[in-house]
Amino acid sequence: MILGFACIILVFGTGLLHVVYKIMGGRGSVLNAWKAMCYGVGPCVLGGFLPYISLFAGFYSLLLQLYVGPKVLYGVQESKAIFLLALIIALTFIEMFALGTTVGF
């Protein structure tokens, strides 16, 4: 069941990243979005289940998918990649403080 959901999440995430990268003005194929998604999942697979390390693995995964991926694989301008990363991190903190949630709870 876990492997099935993992594949579904990878396929859905690939489509979502491809659309986001294209909106940012990127020039790349869906295969490049697949690469970004898989590279980003790697740190979570290796350290996502360990307490405290999962926070760093999650942030590194986010960095790979939303900064390195569009910049390297799609040729997006660095300023747009930084803006997207900052926007996602800001929205995460807003959600966390507005709803009183923390990572893992």
Helices and strands as residue ranges (DSSP letters): H 2-23, H 30-47, H 53-63, I 64-73, H 78-99
